Amino acid sequence: MRAPLADSVIDWAALLNVLWASFVGGVGVTGVFSLTLLGVTRAADLRRDGRVAAAGAYAALAGVCGVLVVAAVAFGVVVMTSKG
């Protein structure tokens, strides 16, 4: 139950929107970054074992996920610095 005073001060819809976006962004970016690390380590291991095709696939995964992480960080910076 919300206090009547808080309702006049807090925009609950905007607050829930921020919490939702923060959760999705945090979990999503963390997951994609973990795939980047997985791709880099597996590619190195497989290349060392002579499995070039599989190493290339993991390297491609690491590259795509790395670009996604950088794009997410850049998007966050743009959103934070935009005047709106």
Helices and strands as residue ranges (DSSP letters): H 4-9, H 12-48, H 52-81
